[in-house]
Amino acid sequence: MMSVTVHFLPDKVSVTAEPGEPLLNVAERAGITIPTGCLMGSCYACEVEIEGQEYPVRACLASVPDESVLIVHRYDDPIW
């Protein structure tokens, strides 16, 4: 199975992941905190932007796609 390099911005942290791995797990392993609320996708607290995708995704529902590189733009909201 091919591994994916996941880059988290604005943190400038990269980690290797497997396609299908939950995005929140990858972030945690990289030491990145993505705020969560409900962990079911309804509160949108974990919303991140994936470079190349038209709409933001909820990290609690998203998994790593089968690509060679994934760039995740994490929102830096001091409220969460």
N, C-alpha and C positions, 0 to 999 in steps of 0.2 A: 504494500500500500504506500502511496506517495505521501510524504509529509508536506505540511503547509507552513510557511513562515508568516506569523501573524504579528503585525506592527501595531502597537497602541499609541495613538497620538492624543493629546499633546505630550504624553509622558516620555515618548521616544524610547519605548521598551519593546523588544522583540522576543518572541518565543516560538518554538516549533510545536505544531499540533497535528493531529490526525483529522482527515475529513470526517465529518459527522460528530466530532467531539463538541459538547456543549460550550458555547462561547463564554458563559460565566465561569466555567471550570478552567478554561484556558486563561482568562483574565486573572483569576485567583492564583493560579500557578505562576503567573508572571509578576505577581505582587501588585496588580492593578485593582483598585476598588471601583466597581461599577455599582452605583446605588441600586438597591432593590426595595420593593415594597411588598407587593402581593405574591411575586414569583409565579404568577399565572398570566401575565401579559396585559392585565386590565388597567393597571395604574400608570403605565408608561414611565415609571421612575428609571428603568434600566435602558431607556432608548439610546441607541448609538447610531452613528452613520457609518456605513460600509462604503468605502470608495468604489465608485463604479455602479452603485445601485441607486435607483431613482428616489427611493423613500427610506427613511430611517427604519431600523429594526429594533425589536425588543430583545435585549441580550438574554433574558430568561427563557425565551422561546427559540432563539437562533442557535444554529450549529455551524461549525466551520465548513464552508463549501469546498468542493473538490477543485481548488485552484492552487497555483504555486505560491502566490503571495496574497495576503489579505491585509488591508489597511483599515483599521478601526479608529474612527474619530470619536473619542469619548467627550461627552459634554462635561464641562467643569462648572458645576452649579453649586455654590457654597451653601445653598439651602438644604441640599441632601447631604 
